[in-house]
Amino acid sequence: MDNLKVILVAWVIGGHALLGYSAIGGWPYDEVNEVTFHPGAETVLAAVVGPSGLFFMGTFYFMAGIFTPGSIERKGRRRFIAERLVRLGVPWVVSALVVWPTFVWIAYNGAGRDVSWWQAFTDRDPFLDSGSLWFVGVLLVFSVGIALAPPIRERVITPRAVVGMTVAVAGTTFLTRLVFPARSGQVGDLHLWWWPQCLGMLLLGAIGGRKLAERVPDEIYRMTRGVVIGTIAVLPVAAAMMGVLDLAKSAEPFLGGLRWQAAVLALVEGILVVAGSLWLIGLAQRRLSRQGAFAEGMARSAYVAFVVQGPILLALATGLRPLDVPAEVKAPLVGVGAIALSFAIGWFVTSRRGASARSS
């Protein structure tokens, strides 16, 4: 699980770097970027990397759900909630009120736009934008809800349960996006359009609990592996048949509303997030089970790396504006640099924390 967490965090940071230079957007640097990918290159990237964007965040919630019931049981509800308020709530508040508007202000001024810090704070859509830390804010809400609810009874996850959760996530996602289309903004950057996926995966992880943490059953592992590979292989062909060759121009009908395109996207997301999360956990258990000192340090650094990635990405992209190279070169440079710096900061912070704990 720790090894998989490192890979997922690095993948998310790299993905945000790419989105900052894309025409379709999805990361705030796209509001001020100086270059963008060639449409053909962006289409290829969307085919290769895009499907992961439909389910990687759900996988984080799935992993959190696996360990949540045991954590509540060990610590008790009051201590669990108090620790979550500190670990998740404090970073979100600091990001939304200070860090994120500051680095958005830096990015805008680096692009030559005369924007005050106060404008960067109050004029953001959505208000109280926290950058990538929307994830921890929503996880805090869900975690407190699970802690206050009746205990979740763990049980074995069956293929039938996998199919049932897929249908539930797809259906509720489609219904939610009738009101809150994908990529819409809400106060606090709550990503309400993604809540069915995130909550569904958190609950599936909590239901599977320690049994899933030990091993995803072979039958489910093989089934989900086939579903994920098959879905990802079919997606580019299906997109071409539907005429989706320029994502920036073709995305709107898929984002929400009473449209067949929105229903298709909700179904694909439901399939990928449920099957993809189970497959990734199973794959990690079978292929990533070894952990030396370096891998252990990287795992320890992963949460801090996730927290600090936003300002680092914006700072690097702003600093590289004068570099006259195409987006196909600049985006990977920003991504690799941000991954390295984010994990380096995480390593430094967690190593000092560990040293302080040992000395005390």
Secondary structure in CASP SS format (residue, H / E / C, confidence):
PFRMAT SS
TARGET T0000
AUTHOR 0000-0000-0000
METHOD secondary structure of the structure
MODEL  1
M C 1.00
D H 1.00
N H 1.00
L H 1.00
K H 1.00
V H 1.00
I H 1.00
L H 1.00
V H 1.00
A H 1.00
W H 1.00
V H 1.00
I H 1.00
G H 1.00
G H 1.00
H H 1.00
A H 1.00
L H 1.00
L H 1.00
G C 1.00
Y C 1.00
S C 1.00
A C 1.00
I C 1.00
G C 1.00
G C 1.00
W C 1.00
P H 1.00
Y H 1.00
D H 1.00
E H 1.00
V C 1.00
N C 1.00
E C 1.00
V C 1.00
T C 1.00
F C 1.00
H C 1.00
P H 1.00
G H 1.00
A H 1.00
E H 1.00
T H 1.00
V H 1.00
L H 1.00
A H 1.00
A H 1.00
V H 1.00
V C 1.00
G H 1.00
P H 1.00
S H 1.00
G H 1.00
L C 1.00
F C 1.00
F H 1.00
M H 1.00
G H 1.00
T H 1.00
F H 1.00
Y H 1.00
F H 1.00
M H 1.00
A H 1.00
G H 1.00
I H 1.00
F H 1.00
T H 1.00
P H 1.00
G H 1.00
S H 1.00
I H 1.00
E H 1.00
R H 1.00
K H 1.00
G C 1.00
R H 1.00
R H 1.00
R H 1.00
F H 1.00
I H 1.00
A H 1.00
E H 1.00
R H 1.00
L H 1.00
V H 1.00
R H 1.00
L H 1.00
G H 1.00
V H 1.00
P H 1.00
W H 1.00
V H 1.00
V H 1.00
S H 1.00
A H 1.00
L H 1.00
V H 1.00
V H 1.00
W H 1.00
P H 1.00
T H 1.00
F H 1.00
V H 1.00
W H 1.00
I H 1.00
A H 1.00
Y H 1.00
N H 1.00
G H 1.00
A C 1.00
G C 1.00
R C 1.00
D C 1.00
V C 1.00
S C 1.00
W H 1.00
W H 1.00
Q H 1.00
A H 1.00
F H 1.00
T H 1.00
D C 1.00
R C 1.00
D C 1.00
P C 1.00
F C 1.00
L C 1.00
D C 1.00
S C 1.00
G H 1.00
S H 1.00
L H 1.00
W H 1.00
F H 1.00
V H 1.00
G H 1.00
V H 1.00
L H 1.00
L H 1.00
V H 1.00
F H 1.00
S H 1.00
V H 1.00
G H 1.00
I H 1.00
A H 1.00
L H 1.00
A C 1.00
P C 1.00
P C 1.00
I C 1.00
R C 1.00
E C 1.00
R C 1.00
V C 1.00
I C 1.00
T C 1.00
P H 1.00
R H 1.00
A H 1.00
V H 1.00
V H 1.00
G H 1.00
M H 1.00
T H 1.00
V H 1.00
A H 1.00
V H 1.00
A H 1.00
G H 1.00
T H 1.00
T H 1.00
F H 1.00
L H 1.00
T H 1.00
R C 1.00
L C 1.00
V C 1.00
F C 1.00
P C 1.00
A C 1.00
R C 1.00
S C 1.00
G C 1.00
Q C 1.00
V C 1.00
G C 1.00
D C 1.00
L C 1.00
H C 1.00
L H 1.00
W H 1.00
W H 1.00
W H 1.00
P H 1.00
Q H 1.00
C H 1.00
L H 1.00
G H 1.00
M H 1.00
L H 1.00
L H 1.00
L H 1.00
G H 1.00
A H 1.00
I H 1.00
G H 1.00
G H 1.00
R H 1.00
K H 1.00
L H 1.00
A H 1.00
E H 1.00
R C 1.00
V C 1.00
P C 1.00
D H 1.00
E H 1.00
I H 1.00
Y H 1.00
R H 1.00
M H 1.00
T H 1.00
R H 1.00
G H 1.00
V H 1.00
V H 1.00
I H 1.00
G H 1.00
T H 1.00
I H 1.00
A H 1.00
V H 1.00
L H 1.00
P H 1.00
V H 1.00
A H 1.00
A H 1.00
A H 1.00
M H 1.00
M C 1.00
G C 1.00
V C 1.00
L C 1.00
D C 1.00
L H 1.00
A H 1.00
K H 1.00
S H 1.00
A C 1.00
E H 1.00
P H 1.00
F H 1.00
L C 1.00
G C 1.00
G C 1.00
L C 1.00
R C 1.00
W H 1.00
Q H 1.00
A H 1.00
A H 1.00
V H 1.00
L H 1.00
A H 1.00
L H 1.00
V H 1.00
E H 1.00
G H 1.00
I H 1.00
L H 1.00
V H 1.00
V H 1.00
A H 1.00
G H 1.00
S H 1.00
L H 1.00
W H 1.00
L H 1.00
I H 1.00
G H 1.00
L H 1.00
A H 1.00
Q H 1.00
R H 1.00
R H 1.00
L C 1.00
S C 1.00
R C 1.00
Q C 1.00
G C 1.00
A H 1.00
F H 1.00
A H 1.00
E H 1.00
G H 1.00
M H 1.00
A H 1.00
R H 1.00
S H 1.00
A H 1.00
Y H 1.00
V H 1.00
A H 1.00
F H 1.00
V H 1.00
V H 1.00
Q H 1.00
G H 1.00
P H 1.00
I H 1.00
L H 1.00
L H 1.00
A H 1.00
L H 1.00
A H 1.00
T H 1.00
G H 1.00
L C 1.00
R C 1.00
P C 1.00
L C 1.00
D C 1.00
V C 1.00
P C 1.00
A H 1.00
E H 1.00
V H 1.00
K H 1.00
A H 1.00
P H 1.00
L H 1.00
V H 1.00
G H 1.00
V H 1.00
G H 1.00
A H 1.00
I H 1.00
A H 1.00
L H 1.00
S H 1.00
F H 1.00
A H 1.00
I H 1.00
G H 1.00
W H 1.00
F H 1.00
V H 1.00
T H 1.00
S H 1.00
R H 1.00
R H 1.00
G H 1.00
A H 1.00
S H 1.00
A H 1.00
R H 1.00
S H 1.00
S C 1.00
END
